[in-house]
Amino acid sequence: MVEERKSKNIIKDVAFRIAKATLKAIFVYLIYFLLAPLLAPLFELIPSVMESIEAFVAIYIALMIIGDVTARTIFEHIFRTARALFFMGYLLISLGDGVINTSYQNLSLTLDLTAFTTIALSLSLLNVATSILQAINFMNEKAEAASDMQPIQSA
């Protein structure tokens, strides 16, 4: 009887995590879907950006879903770290040194995004550190829960 309740609780928990991950993914994709038409003029100037952003959104949403489905396990922290590292890698690959040059007919546009790149990479690095510390804390709590050590009492 106890095992039956436990299995029902596990099924409810997994179903809740899947529903939560699905709703978050729909919300993030909806934001992307609504913002993409607003940025369409920019995508016309730099045509390769649209495919790159679509790939980024797809991979980021996949890592977000996997992280939410594996909640309350060590894999949650692994996928959070992977998501932060993916963001850092994507940012470094797409922006390079932080200077973007583009030209359209007679107009030449140069954007210096080094300050933005530095801030975004710093925040992402902070996210990686937070995820690693949360993973260490998770493993510490699991080890404490597994050990049934009683405090030593002096005589």
C-alpha positions as CSV (number, residue, x, y, z in Angstrom):
1,M,0.0,0.0,0.0
2,V,2.8,2.4,0.9
3,E,4.7,1.5,-2.3
4,E,1.6,2.2,-4.3
5,R,1.2,5.6,-2.8
6,K,4.9,6.3,-3.4
7,S,4.6,5.4,-7.1
8,K,1.5,7.6,-7.5
9,N,3.4,10.5,-5.9
10,I,6.3,9.9,-8.2
11,I,4.1,9.8,-11.3
12,K,2.3,13.0,-10.2
13,D,5.7,14.7,-9.5
14,V,7.0,13.8,-12.9
15,A,3.8,14.8,-14.7
16,F,3.9,18.2,-12.8
17,R,7.6,18.7,-13.9
18,I,6.8,17.9,-17.5
19,A,3.8,20.3,-17.5
20,K,5.8,23.0,-15.9
21,A,8.7,22.6,-18.4
22,T,6.2,22.6,-21.3
23,L,4.5,25.8,-20.1
24,K,7.9,27.5,-19.7
25,A,9.0,26.4,-23.1
26,I,5.8,27.7,-24.7
27,F,6.2,31.0,-22.9
28,V,9.8,31.4,-24.0
29,Y,8.9,30.5,-27.6
30,L,5.9,32.8,-27.5
31,I,8.2,35.7,-26.5
32,Y,10.6,34.8,-29.4
33,F,7.7,34.5,-31.8
34,L,6.4,38.0,-30.8
35,L,9.8,39.7,-30.9
36,A,11.0,38.2,-34.2
37,P,8.8,40.3,-36.4
38,L,9.9,43.5,-34.6
39,L,13.5,42.7,-35.4
40,A,12.8,41.8,-39.1
41,P,14.4,45.0,-40.5
42,L,17.6,44.1,-38.6
43,F,17.5,40.6,-40.0
44,E,17.3,42.0,-43.5
45,L,20.5,43.8,-43.0
46,I,22.3,40.8,-41.6
47,P,20.6,37.7,-43.2
48,S,22.6,35.0,-41.5
49,V,21.5,36.2,-38.0
50,M,17.9,34.8,-38.2
51,E,19.0,31.1,-38.7
52,S,21.6,31.5,-35.9
53,I,19.0,33.0,-33.5
54,E,16.5,30.2,-34.4
55,A,19.1,27.5,-33.6
56,F,20.0,29.3,-30.3
57,V,16.4,29.5,-29.2
58,A,15.8,25.8,-30.0
59,I,18.8,24.6,-28.1
60,Y,18.2,26.9,-25.2
61,I,14.6,25.8,-24.9
62,A,15.7,22.1,-25.1
63,L,18.2,22.6,-22.3
64,M,15.6,24.4,-20.3
65,I,13.1,21.6,-20.7
66,I,15.6,18.9,-19.8
67,G,16.7,20.9,-16.8
68,D,13.1,21.3,-15.6
69,V,12.2,17.6,-16.1
70,T,15.2,16.5,-14.2
71,A,14.4,18.9,-11.2
72,R,15.5,17.8,-7.8
73,T,18.3,15.6,-9.2
74,I,21.9,16.3,-9.8
75,F,21.2,16.4,-13.6
76,E,19.1,19.6,-13.0
77,H,22.3,21.4,-12.0
78,I,24.3,19.8,-14.8
79,F,21.9,21.1,-17.4
80,R,21.7,24.5,-15.8
81,T,25.5,24.7,-16.0
82,A,25.4,23.4,-19.6
83,R,22.8,26.1,-20.5
84,A,25.0,28.9,-19.0
85,L,28.0,27.6,-20.8
86,F,26.1,27.3,-24.1
87,F,25.0,30.9,-23.7
88,M,28.6,32.0,-23.2
89,G,29.8,30.0,-26.1
90,Y,27.1,31.3,-28.4
91,L,27.7,34.8,-27.4
92,L,31.5,34.5,-28.0
93,I,31.0,32.8,-31.4
94,S,28.3,35.2,-32.6
95,L,29.8,38.5,-31.4
96,G,33.5,37.5,-31.6
97,D,35.5,40.5,-30.4
98,G,32.3,42.6,-29.8
99,V,32.5,44.8,-32.9
100,I,29.9,44.3,-35.6
101,N,30.4,45.8,-39.0
102,T,27.7,45.9,-41.7
103,S,27.0,47.9,-44.8
104,Y,23.8,48.5,-46.7
105,Q,24.0,50.4,-50.0
106,N,25.8,53.7,-49.1
107,L,25.5,53.2,-45.3
108,S,28.2,51.6,-43.2
109,L,27.3,50.7,-39.7
110,T,29.8,49.7,-37.0
111,L,28.6,48.7,-33.5
112,D,31.0,48.3,-30.6
113,L,29.3,45.9,-28.2
114,T,32.3,45.1,-26.1
115,A,30.7,46.5,-22.9
116,F,27.5,44.5,-23.5
117,T,29.6,41.3,-24.3
118,T,31.6,41.8,-21.1
119,I,28.5,42.3,-18.9
120,A,26.7,39.4,-20.5
121,L,29.7,37.0,-20.1
122,S,30.2,38.1,-16.5
123,L,26.6,37.4,-15.7
124,S,26.7,34.1,-17.4
125,L,29.9,33.2,-15.6
126,L,28.1,34.1,-12.4
127,N,25.3,31.7,-13.4
128,V,27.8,28.9,-14.0
129,A,29.3,29.5,-10.5
130,T,25.9,29.5,-8.9
131,S,24.9,26.3,-10.7
132,I,28.1,24.6,-9.5
133,L,27.6,25.8,-5.9
134,Q,24.0,24.6,-6.0
135,A,25.1,21.2,-7.2
136,I,27.7,21.0,-4.4
137,N,24.9,21.9,-1.9
138,F,22.6,19.4,-3.4
139,M,25.1,16.6,-3.0
140,N,25.9,17.7,0.5
141,E,22.2,17.6,1.4
142,K,21.9,14.1,-0.1
143,A,24.9,12.9,1.8
144,E,23.5,14.3,5.1
145,A,20.1,12.8,4.5
146,A,21.7,9.4,3.7
147,S,23.8,9.3,6.8
148,D,22.0,8.6,10.0
149,M,24.8,9.9,12.2
150,Q,23.7,11.0,15.6
151,P,25.7,13.8,17.4
152,I,28.4,12.5,19.7
153,Q,27.3,12.9,23.3
154,S,29.9,13.4,25.9
155,A,29.6,11.5,29.1
